[in-house]
Amino acid sequence: MIYKLLLSLAFVSVAATQVFPAEDWERVDKPESIGYSSEKLIALRAWLKAGNTTAMMVSVGGQSLFEYGDLKLVSKTASVRKSILAMLYAKRFASGKIDVNRTVKDLGLDDVEPFLPIERRATLYDLVTARSGIYLRSHKEEDPGERLLPKRGAYPPGMNFFYHNWDFNAAGTAFEKLTGLDIHDALETDLARPIGMQDFNRQRQKKVSEMPVSVHPEYAMYLSTRDMARLGLLMLRGGQWRGKEVIPSFGIREIVKLVTPYRDMSPASWSSLAKPGRWGYGIMWWVWDAPVWNGPVSGPFQGAFAARGANGQFIVVLPLLEMVVAHKVDIDQTSEREVTLHEFQTILQMLVAANCGQTNRECWQ
């Protein structure tokens, strides 16, 4: 209980100041000054060096606490792209400009293989929560996850969670149809410019055709670790950036609201690249799903949410610690390197263990 109380006090101390990076991040000179153990962070660095991490950045209270690897290296974000699309949608959800109840048929999302009558009823909300019940192939290349696809028509829309790229690629097509904007242009104007991404290059962003299997392309995104950390900080701050509203807070709350609890996810509902651990699912964001402690002190993961991509791409937000963790494995050169979800969860636990409060020197030993 004392340890939890110290975690809470440390959070209060950093939360009092709303710090944002300018052209670059402010750095914490002495971790102990904000309640973190230098020795434990050194141990974390050694752990990362022995693994496959390309780069990792940890910010606390808007300042950079821990940096590892080449933070400016731009590489593919894999499925983190889905959570970024959710941020682009969030701006429109809040304004009411997008009706999430429109069906895939209404939106003109017909694919190479026509929809079954039951599939036509799937809504945009079903797509962005991975509950469409549409089990069409989404990749022109063989995808191990698609071997687990249920039989088409097995579930009505909205009834079954299945983490499947068809939903997310089609949601990308729907975004462009509804807004008249290219996703990557929206990424630049809605997010990259307002939060001052340091390494964003519009020319690096690209769509990957999935024809002849599907008309809905993969909207691949290429970002640096430190720019992913800015996106995480924007989420932590409820869509606010230096006194300006980039995304309405209502929209942020909606996309990180738990829709599919952990207990409702069967092993067949996600591929080997998307095993949830103790995470449930919201609107294209993973949401920490554990019993909520309603006492005076909460656990450090309570209220957490995450963007996750294949091979070790992560943006994790721990609101109670004012912490953002951005983690990358460069898969542009090879897809054989990986940091698994289990390994990354160990990284998060090491970070939490490094938080010792500002007075409790015993846990630094």
Secondary structure, DSSP 8 states (H G I E B T S, - for coil): -HHHHHHHHHHHHHHTS----SSS--B-S-GGGGTB-HHHHHHHHHHHHTTT--EEEEEETTEEEEEEE-TT-EEE-TTHHHHHHHHHHHHHHHHT-S-TT-BTTTTT---SS---TTGGG-BHHHHHTT---------SS--GGGGG---TTSS-TTS-----HHHHHHHHHHHHHHHS--HHHHIIIIIITTTT-SS--GGG-EEE--TTT-SS-EEE-EEEHHHHHHHHHHHHTTTEETTEESS-HHHHHHHTS-SB-GGG--GGGS-TT---TTEEE-SSSEEE-S----SSS--TTTT-EEEEETTTEEEEEEGGGTEEEEEE---SS-S-----HHHHHHHHHHHHHHB-TTT-GGGG-
